[in-house]
Structures are given as structure tokens and as C-alpha cells.
Amino acid sequence: MALTQAEVLIGIKEIVEEVAGIPADTIEMDKNFTDDLDVDSLSMVEVVVAAEERFGVKIPDDQVSELATVGDAVNFIVKVSA
Amino acid sequence: MIRVKKGTDSRILGVGGYQPSRIVPNSEIVDRIDSTDEWIRQRTGIEERRFAATDETILDMAEAACRQALERANISINEIDTVIVATITYPYQAPSAATALIARLGNPKAAAFDINAACAGFCYGVGMASDFIRSGTSRHVLVVGVEKLSDFTDPQDRATAFIFADGAGAVVIGPSDYPGIGPTVWGSDADSRDAILMEPSWNELREENSLERWPNISQQGQAVFRWAVFSMSKAGLRAIEAAGITPADLAAFIPHQANVRIIESMAREIGIPDSVVIAKDIRTSGNTSAASVPLAMSALLKDRPDLHGGLALLIGYGAGLVFAGQVVELPPKPSSPPTK
């Protein structure tokens, strides 16, 4: 069943908080992982793997660098879950 | 049917390490790769590493580590019947580093060969040595991990120049009245061979007739990170299960020293309890590929002599991609104190 944008965003907020220690309430769709949230490339890998497990999707390595913002990640996961 | 059975259980009798004297802090590297000390520490945990002198060879480093391991194991070189050298940076393809090493050590009759399993090479060697002893093929085996990665790293490469380093580590593995080395869990993910490469090939060098492109190691950091943390933690758990123990039975976790963040994430994924000491020799030694596990073991036992005789999970992983891990009993306390 396709996931909704809202439920994926909630999950991503929890994952980023857990991996990078960033309070979930400061994480919004337009935040850039690197510039706004200080999530570096290695933490990004941990976020991606956690998201794969949580949402049951595959996010290929070459796709990870395309996910600049929280919204990019949320929309990608919604798309591939459809 | 064969009528003779002569193998015994096996364990590690002694460990030795050797590091070159030249300490290379991050400050010596950052300018040429447009980086900072803080960035390197944050991404890898590395504060400094050792580079061998220009005239200091693989054999010089391996010999020093072996002599220390033999002394600590209280085993004479004449009792060694098999020598396994794990390296990817010995600059001759034949004859092997292992044969040159045993000639130097003074026992040029022992069986000797090199293995290429990159950063997993030492753990591949430990598994083979243990099985040689258990089958009766060998009685005392020297397993050596040695690298001079500074010869095969592009000093301008922003992805690798701050990671790799030089050194050697060795163990003596011998007979035991009880199992001191668990089954080796090993394998490959050979579809990801491109993730870590040493290029160009000798053939390419000859065709180009130029030394502008020297064989250097390159790696896709994020892909390797993902594989190391999430696939290797599963392999580590399998090695623990294969030994018939639980993570709480371990005294130490000594993984390949690739990156502090990989080490910490792996420990978390495996469920290593706080009571287990985690080797983080990478902070002052960098990534020494095949040498990193025995060097880390030697350094850990120097800092924590109480860990002698305890159980440790070893796991190596690297170019191939290949991996190997096993639970071992750390060697007993030698009569003379470790000096690394």
C-alpha cells in the first residue's frame, strides 16, 4: 500500500533525531540535510538504511546524493512505495 | 580410508605489532586535500597515522612484528612450520613476501605463501591457520598482516589520502587442549568489486609507458560505509553464534580499523554490551588494511593487560568486497611485558 507524505515525514523526523540527534520538531520538508540539519554523508547513509527498513523500500547508493532536502527523501519514499 | 588423525584444537599463543617511527598528524595532510583536522576527526576518528620511511619495506615491518609475536608466544622460529602473509602492498608479485620473510627469520623450510583478501586478509589467515592445525597439516603457524599503503595512496586524493597508513601485526597460532578459535564466518559481495579498487593494472601501465598514473587505491566511501555497518554487523553476529557464545561473553571487539564511525555503528548493530572493550586503534594508527586487526589487538593488550585470555570478536572486511570474522581467545599474558 502506498505511503502518505505525512506518515513518511513523521518517520523521517524520528530517524534523523535518532541518528543525528536533531530535535524532530525542527525538521521540516524544506530543510537541507547538509546545510540546515548538519547531517553529513555518513550519517545520511545511516538515515537511508533506517528509512529502508522502516518503510520497506530500496534507496540505491546513486540515489542518496540526489536527496538534498527532507522533502526530497519523503517524496522519493512515497513514490517508490506506490 | 586414511588411518591417521593428528589434528588438535588451536589458539593464539602470542601477538606482535610494529609501527614505523614517523608520526603523521592530520595537519601534515590537510593542505593538499583542502580539508581540516576537525573534518578528518569527525568523519573517521583519525588523529594521526604512521608512514614508513622510503627505505623501510614490507619485510622490515613484518619481520619486526613476527619477532615480537614469537617472543611473546615463547616459540622459536624453528617450531613454525607455516607462514601466511596477508598484504596487498608487497611490490613483487613473485616470489611471495612470506618466503622472503621466513628466510629473514631464519627458517627457510617452512611452508609459506601470501594471500590477497585486502583488509580482511588477516582474518582469512587466522581461519586458515586454525583449520591447518585442526586438520593436522600444521602445528605452529605465523599469520602476518602487513601494509605499506603510503606507497599506493594518491596523496592528493580527497577520499583516501587521510585514511591509509603503514604497519605490521602478527600472531603465532598453535595447538591447544580446547577450542581457542571459533569457526570462521567468511564470504564475498563480489558484485560490489568496484567499491574499492587499486588501479591501473600492470598491463595498463605498460601500454601507457608512463608512470604518471601509479597504482593507487580508490574507494566509494558511502557504499563501503553502508556495506560495512549493515552487512558486517550481521557477519559479526553469525561469528558469535558459530562460537556458541553471546555478545556478553566477549571481553573485546576488535574489528578492522577502517573508520571509528563504522566501528561504533557496527558495535551498536551487533548489540555489543558496554562491558566489552572496543578497539579504536585507528585514532592513532589510521587504516592499515591487513595489519589493522593484529596491530589493534597488540595495542589493546598493552593498554588493557587484563584482557589477556579473554574472548574477542575479530572481523575484517575490504576490497572485493570480502569479509571474514571469528571469535578468538586473546593470547595469554607473555612473560615479558608488551612494548607496542
Interface residues (C-beta under 8 A of the other chain):
Chain A: D40 S41 L42 M44 V45 E46 V48 V49 D61 V64 S65
Chain B: Q42 R43 Q220 G221 Q222 A223 F225 R226 V229 F230 N259 R261 S265
